[in-house]
Amino acid sequence: MKDWWKKSVVYQIYPRSFKDSNGDGFGDIPGIIEKLDYLKELGVDALWLSPVFDSPQDDNGYDIRDYRKIYEKFGTNEDMDKLIQEAHQREIKIILDLVVNHTSDEHEWFVESYQSKDNPYSDYYFWKDPKEDGSEPNNWGSSFCGSAWEYCEQRGQYYLHFYTKKQPDLNWENPKVRKEVYDIMDYWFKKGVDGWRMDVIASISKYTDFPDYPEEPGKKYYTGHMHSNGPRLHEYLQEMNREVLSKYDCMTVGEAPGSTAELARLFTAPERKELNMIFTFEHMNIDRIPGNVNRKWALKPFSLVDLKRIMSEWQEKLNGYGWNALYFENHDQPRIISRWGNDTTYRKECAKAFATVLHGMQGTPYIYQGEEIGMTNVQYELKEYDDVEILNGYKELVQTEKTISEEDFMKAVWNKGRDNARVPMQWDDSSNAGFTSGRPWLKVSDRYKEINVKEALEDENSIFYYYKKLITLRHTREIMTEGDYHLLLPEDETLFVYERRWKNKKWLVAANLSEEKISVEKIKPYLSDNGSIVISNYNRQQISDILMPYEAFIFEIEV
Ligand code: NOJ
């Protein structure tokens, strides 16, 4: 089918936390194969695997040492071949993670590049001379704290790294680098993969005059608009499309921090021949104070009005121009019900309510492992955490700069830390949640006895079966894919309500994203006697006078 990804639901697997098959405490590819029938039961069309390639794991595989080799703890290249084959047998596609803004510092290109200014790889990365006083070439910061530059004695120069110093940025100005990337993509396409999620793809083109960010009091290093959407970005993506993507029936989704809905049109408009969709960060940043020295750890209360405004803008601006990637969770984001909802009394209702508003939209929905059973955030002591973003943030902000107290930092970690999503998948109520027979690389959530796949599969009203129903709707109802979108009650602080329209049908998608009981009067004007419930998280056949806490439904009206 042409554009199969428009009717698809993608499930993201974070391999090290999904299922361990050999008891080393680390998820692996045979573990994924074991669970393919479970994923088939859920009904998803494609699996996006976070990086599975050989890596020293400084940033959990987002630092690749060899793009053609599977990381040994995940298995072998043969295991990967088998996964592709077994998934395809079940009509499930495989999307891999293309991390080519940077490599690992242990990649052979960087090892060579580091040696001297005159070897074949010397300009595979960005190297710059120090300023006269020996300091960094400019004030750019790394996303994981500190400067984005690291000094190398051998060359007497600094190299650029937007992430950790073990993740040097590739120099896409160099055509040889681009060719290397296209070859890697070809290699995996030939093995049968069906597409790519592209890590921080909006950062591959740099502002090569490397200007400083304007200075602000109390700040030494800066991350901001010069870290993404550089001048040659779209040229590179068009070249990549021409050289590789156009030759395969594939799907692409680019991670694009710093991009607006207008920019999303540039990436995704079909006639521009770049990508199929991009992940926005705009809706994920609504609880963050822009420019704050404590970065993502400076919390701002959740505003439903902001969430609706941003998501609606993307719906409206891309309709007919490009395509949306719909998500609330991934391996970098905390669990949505813990972040903006209720993960205790109304856990199940709340998980279904967020799922309803997301899956009711136009675009390709992404489910992050565990989201379909309502997994929650965790609250650990610092020593239990593994994530380099948390550990670097603690060192720099709490210990060195002292810009945030330990207490506030830990609160922010419990709310926003990436390890919330990375704790092992909860399969059943046996020890370590059935994830491993060994010692898990990251502590399992205390709530696994209550929240696990086994429990969900045995309960016909589970979050799992609600997701399954939403996925079936996406496969069977044209209005879900094609319908246009119109936000209702934009200023309402508890209700997320919108309409979809297609041919002679209208859908009213409504969710009460609060613990309050709300009179149905607010949405009465948009209802009709001539309609029926498509899906309801309170199992209603008819709409009642009160919208209960986290109640959500889709109501279909003939027009
Ligand atoms: C985005 C990835 O999703 C994240 O996990 C990673 O740390 C950075 N890019 C750097 O690759």
Boltz pocket constraint, residues with backbone or C-beta under 6 A from the ligand:
constraints:
  - pocket:
      binder: B
      contacts: [[A, 59], [A, 62], [A, 63], [A, 99], [A, 163], [A, 199], [A, 200], [A, 255], [A, 331], [A, 332]]
      max_distance: 6.0
